[in-house]
């Protein structure tokens, strides 16, 4: 059985899921008595689910560990019922088209869906926590940006009060970490476009009403356009896909002169 504290922490994160493929994957696991063979993408979704519930890395996904994990979930009727109810409600109320993003591997993250940081990293085979707002995944040559628009002074130091905002539905202004220069390896990677850059965006660190962490919206891949300055660099990125209209007011409202 899963203890009550684990359930309490996991449910809000699962309740925020709005990816059709992730929702359908979880529901299929909880509603079936069989243990299906997993594709690479499904293994990563299983890692996402594992990190969401247990908050610790899984050593290896194999038939025995998979069956054990799912059995622990299925044995808890209360948790299963709540998860299925929340996810079914979410799926019925998704009001956008989520589509896959080609990252060169079977990645389950879908465009414009909401995910928590540990879920995002698990989908890219990273199961160690990070605090930074950026992560370069060298094995996949991917730069991941975790962007919080409304940076309250109590949550961020002066060196991380960056200026991040959308210019229009395609262009996004982003400020790097204060240690990143235009001549550094990281700065050169951004300018030369030698890595895949992914933008994940949220308005607040915590939801003002619930005081719980907000998930990030996946804005997809972005291409370098131009930059100014150094330490930090102010970079304009062009997204491959436009920011949905319902997000634009949030992403542009903090524009500064």
C-alpha positions as CSV (number, residue, x, y, z in Angstrom):
1,X,0.0,0.0,0.0
2,X,1.0,3.6,-0.5
3,X,1.0,5.8,2.6
4,X,-1.4,8.7,2.9
5,X,1.3,11.4,2.8
6,X,2.5,10.2,-0.6
7,X,-1.1,10.3,-1.9
8,X,-1.6,13.8,-0.6
9,X,1.5,15.1,-2.4
10,X,0.9,13.2,-5.6
11,X,-2.8,14.0,-6.3
12,X,-2.5,17.7,-7.0
13,X,0.3,17.0,-9.6
14,X,-1.7,14.3,-11.3
15,X,-4.8,16.5,-11.2
16,X,-3.0,19.1,-13.3
17,X,-2.4,16.7,-16.2
18,X,-3.8,17.9,-19.5
19,X,-1.8,15.7,-21.9
20,X,-4.1,13.3,-23.7
21,X,-1.4,10.7,-24.1
22,X,-0.2,10.9,-20.5
23,X,-3.8,10.7,-19.2
24,X,-4.7,7.8,-21.4
25,X,-1.5,5.9,-20.4
26,X,-2.2,6.3,-16.7
27,X,-5.8,5.3,-17.0
28,X,-4.9,2.3,-19.1
29,X,-2.5,1.1,-16.4
30,X,-5.0,1.5,-13.6
31,X,-8.0,0.0,-15.4
32,X,-6.2,-3.1,-16.8
33,X,-5.3,-6.3,-15.0
34,X,-2.5,-7.0,-17.6
35,X,1.0,-5.7,-17.6
36,X,1.7,-4.5,-21.2
37,X,5.0,-4.4,-22.9
38,X,6.2,-0.7,-23.0
39,X,7.5,1.3,-25.9
40,X,10.4,3.7,-25.2
41,X,7.9,6.6,-24.9
42,X,5.7,4.6,-22.5
43,X,8.7,3.8,-20.4
44,X,9.4,7.5,-20.1
45,X,5.8,8.2,-19.1
46,X,6.1,5.5,-16.5
47,X,9.2,7.4,-15.2
48,X,7.1,10.5,-15.1
49,X,4.4,8.8,-13.1
50,X,6.9,7.2,-10.8
51,X,8.6,10.6,-10.0
52,X,5.2,12.2,-9.5
53,X,4.1,9.7,-6.9
54,X,7.3,8.6,-5.2
55,X,9.6,11.5,-5.9
56,X,12.7,9.3,-6.2
57,X,14.5,7.9,-9.2
58,X,13.7,4.4,-10.4
59,X,16.8,2.3,-10.7
60,X,15.7,0.4,-13.8
61,X,12.4,-0.1,-15.7
62,X,12.0,-3.8,-16.1
63,X,9.0,-6.2,-16.1
64,X,9.4,-7.0,-12.4
65,X,9.8,-3.4,-11.2
66,X,7.0,-2.3,-13.5
67,X,4.5,-4.9,-12.2
68,X,5.5,-4.2,-8.6
69,X,4.9,-0.4,-9.0
70,X,1.5,-0.8,-10.7
71,X,0.4,-3.3,-8.2
72,X,1.1,-0.9,-5.4
73,X,-1.1,1.7,-7.2
74,X,-3.9,-0.8,-7.9
75,X,-3.9,-2.0,-4.4
76,X,-4.9,1.4,-3.2
77,X,-8.5,1.7,-4.3
78,X,-8.9,5.2,-2.9
79,X,-5.9,6.6,-4.8
80,X,-6.8,4.8,-8.0
81,X,-10.4,6.1,-7.9
82,X,-9.3,9.7,-7.3
83,X,-6.7,9.6,-10.0
84,X,-9.1,8.1,-12.6
85,X,-11.8,10.6,-11.7
86,X,-9.5,13.6,-11.9
87,X,-7.9,12.5,-15.2
88,X,-11.1,11.6,-16.8
89,X,-12.5,15.1,-15.9
90,X,-9.4,16.7,-17.3
91,X,-9.5,14.8,-20.6
92,X,-13.1,15.8,-21.1
93,X,-12.2,19.5,-20.7
94,X,-9.0,19.8,-22.7
95,X,-9.6,22.8,-25.0
96,X,-6.5,22.8,-27.2
97,X,-4.8,20.5,-29.6
98,X,-1.8,18.8,-28.0
99,X,0.7,17.5,-30.6
100,X,4.1,15.7,-30.4
101,X,7.3,17.6,-30.6
102,X,10.1,15.9,-32.6
103,X,13.2,15.8,-30.4
104,X,15.0,12.9,-32.1
105,X,13.8,10.3,-29.6
106,X,10.5,8.9,-28.3
107,X,9.6,11.8,-26.0
108,X,6.1,11.8,-24.5
109,X,6.0,15.6,-23.8
110,X,3.3,17.2,-25.9
111,X,3.1,20.8,-27.1
112,X,1.2,23.3,-24.9
113,X,0.6,20.7,-22.2
114,X,1.3,21.3,-18.5
115,X,4.0,19.4,-16.6
116,X,6.0,19.7,-13.4
117,X,9.7,20.0,-13.5
118,X,10.4,16.4,-12.3
119,X,8.0,15.1,-14.9
120,X,9.7,17.0,-17.7
121,X,13.2,15.8,-16.7
122,X,11.9,12.2,-16.3
123,X,10.6,12.4,-19.8
124,X,14.1,13.1,-20.9
125,X,15.7,10.3,-18.7
126,X,16.9,12.7,-16.0
127,X,15.8,11.6,-12.5
128,X,18.0,13.8,-10.4
129,X,16.4,17.0,-9.1
130,X,17.7,20.4,-10.1
131,X,17.0,23.9,-8.7
132,X,18.3,25.9,-11.6
133,X,16.1,27.4,-14.3
134,X,18.2,25.9,-17.0
135,X,19.5,22.5,-17.7
136,X,21.7,21.3,-20.6
137,X,21.1,17.6,-21.3
138,X,24.4,16.7,-23.0
139,X,23.3,13.1,-23.9
140,X,20.5,14.5,-26.0
141,X,22.1,17.9,-26.8
142,X,19.0,19.7,-25.4
143,X,18.8,23.0,-23.5
144,X,15.8,23.1,-21.2
145,X,14.6,26.5,-19.9
146,X,12.3,26.6,-16.9
147,X,10.8,30.1,-17.0
148,X,8.8,31.7,-14.3
149,X,7.3,35.0,-15.4
150,X,6.2,36.6,-12.1
151,X,9.4,36.5,-10.0
152,X,8.5,37.5,-6.4
153,X,11.5,39.0,-4.6
154,X,11.1,36.7,-1.7
155,X,11.5,33.6,-4.0
156,X,14.4,34.9,-6.2
157,X,17.7,36.6,-5.5
158,X,18.6,39.8,-7.3
159,X,20.8,37.9,-9.8
160,X,17.9,35.8,-10.9
161,X,15.2,38.5,-11.3
162,X,15.4,38.0,-15.1
163,X,13.3,39.8,-17.7
164,X,11.4,37.1,-19.5
165,X,8.3,37.9,-21.7
166,X,6.7,37.3,-25.0
167,X,7.1,40.0,-27.7
168,X,4.4,38.5,-29.9
169,X,2.9,35.0,-30.5
170,X,6.3,33.7,-31.9
171,X,9.0,35.9,-30.3
172,X,10.1,35.5,-26.7
173,X,12.6,37.7,-24.8
174,X,14.7,35.7,-22.3
175,X,17.5,36.7,-20.0
176,X,20.2,34.1,-19.3
177,X,21.8,33.4,-16.0
178,X,24.0,36.2,-14.7
179,X,27.1,34.2,-15.3
180,X,26.5,33.4,-18.9
181,X,28.7,35.4,-21.4
182,X,28.3,35.5,-25.1
183,X,31.8,34.0,-25.5
184,X,31.2,31.1,-23.1
185,X,30.5,27.6,-24.3
186,X,26.9,28.0,-23.2
187,X,26.6,31.4,-24.9
188,X,28.1,30.1,-28.1
189,X,25.7,27.1,-28.1
190,X,22.8,29.5,-27.8
191,X,24.0,31.8,-30.6
192,X,25.2,29.1,-33.0
193,X,22.1,27.0,-32.5
194,X,24.0,23.8,-32.0
195,X,21.5,22.4,-29.5
196,X,17.8,22.0,-29.3
197,X,16.3,24.7,-27.1
198,X,13.0,24.0,-25.3
199,X,10.9,26.6,-23.4
200,X,8.7,25.6,-20.4
201,X,6.8,28.5,-19.0
202,X,4.7,29.2,-15.9
203,X,3.2,32.5,-14.6
204,X,3.9,32.0,-10.8
205,X,6.2,29.8,-8.8
206,X,3.1,29.0,-6.6
207,X,-0.6,29.3,-7.4
208,X,-1.8,32.4,-5.6
209,X,-5.0,30.6,-4.6
210,X,-3.8,27.2,-3.5
211,X,-0.2,28.1,-2.6
212,X,1.0,25.0,-4.4
213,X,3.6,24.9,-7.1
214,X,2.4,25.7,-10.6
215,X,3.2,23.4,-13.5
216,X,5.0,24.6,-16.6
217,X,3.4,24.9,-20.1
218,X,5.5,23.4,-22.8
219,X,6.0,26.0,-25.6
220,X,8.1,23.7,-27.7
221,X,11.3,24.3,-29.6
222,X,12.8,27.8,-30.1
223,X,15.4,29.2,-32.5
224,X,18.0,31.9,-31.8
225,X,17.2,35.3,-33.4
226,X,19.4,37.9,-31.7
227,X,21.0,38.9,-28.4
228,X,22.3,41.9,-26.5
229,X,24.7,42.1,-23.6
230,X,26.7,39.5,-21.7
231,X,26.5,38.2,-18.1
232,X,23.6,38.1,-18.5
233,X,22.7,37.7,-22.2
234,X,19.3,39.1,-23.3
235,X,18.2,36.7,-26.1
236,X,15.2,36.8,-28.5
237,X,14.0,33.3,-29.4
238,X,11.6,32.4,-32.1
239,X,9.2,29.6,-31.3
240,X,8.5,27.0,-33.9
241,X,4.8,27.1,-33.0
242,X,2.8,30.2,-31.8
243,X,1.9,30.8,-28.2
244,X,-1.8,30.1,-27.8
245,X,-3.9,33.2,-27.5
246,X,-5.1,32.3,-24.0
247,X,-1.5,32.4,-22.8
248,X,-0.5,35.6,-24.5
249,X,-1.9,38.1,-22.0
250,X,0.0,36.2,-19.2
251,X,3.3,36.0,-21.1
252,X,3.4,39.6,-22.3
253,X,2.0,41.4,-19.3
254,X,5.4,41.8,-17.6
255,X,7.1,43.6,-20.4
256,X,9.3,46.3,-19.1
257,X,10.5,49.5,-20.8
